[in-house]
Amino acid sequence: MSSEVICIINRYFPPYRSATGYHADQLALFIHEKTKQQVLICTQRHDRRPQPGYGHVKVKTVRSAYRGKNILLRLIENFFSAALLIRQAKRESPGHIIVMTDPPFLSFWAAILLKKHRWSLWSMDIYPDAFSARGLIRENHPFYKWTKRQIQKHPPEFIIALGPGQAKYLKKNLYTDGPYVLCPVGIHNTIPDLPTANGVSQTDRRITFGYFGNLGEAHDPQLIITLAQKMDPERHRLLLCVTGSKSSGLYSSMKDKPWVSFVSTDPIHMSQADIHLVSLSQSWTHICVPSKAFSALSAGSAILFMGSTDSDTWQYVMEAGWHIPTIDDVELFLKSLNRRQIEEKRQKALVLSRIFSQKYINSFDHILNRIVNES
């Protein structure tokens, strides 16, 4: 096996809580166990504490220059932080660099600065497409087309895509017809079913819905808001543990609804929800593949999905969930829902969870083999 160092670049890495950081760490641990070599991690330092190292990784950091909420300043910071991270990795002369997509512009700077280096892209989100989906820039804008053209001229060696739909999107819209590895990301550890957690009772026979995780630009809060409004408090309840750019308004709108509970990040709550809510705005189809869907399956929960039926999320979970085209369908869905349907979907969720958990591990094997065999 090659003795060349493998590097992973991402904005976040443990101990900082982040879904992308979690998966970067899981891949690094896998590579270390297989090769007995430390994996180089290039990440950002978000405060003055030193970023700790672990036995399986060697951590190099760059400082985060701006952490405020001004969109323009954040874009500028992202642009230059991405360049600094790529340069930091390049200085260490690794044999292969896995470039993730946070901060944005990482793939752009990789195409510019890594022309003589081996690199692959792990597309947690797709840029600059995400900027267009968010409405920050038009696809016909010269800067948008220029950044995309740089990546097209110097594409990655291979792509780690979150699903087959995303892989096809990348091949058609951004990169080349090169190889890809499918890696369905999510928290794949099955969560035990305990009777209580932080005062939320598992013996409550009401149908329990839950939303856990990020509610950002790619997601529609109206699914949660409409569901809470249409619920019958005698039959339904809602558990919320929400972060992200659209979360603050959500919390204020739920304060007068006693059938809605705000819970902690204790993972036990995830298994207490019969049905997890997952939404993906149409403009974000394939640009983002919400990992919370896989986390829901691992909790043994069914899924209510609002988004495109062509999305990888729905194609992955359709056996364990329900699809609603718009929020106008929420009331009818609630009225038709019964316990027998839910239990059937939850059983299928556990089956799918085992399948995707194995696919997740297998994808790491494919990633390592591709890096080593083509070195």
Disulfide bonds with the S-S distance in Angstrom:
none
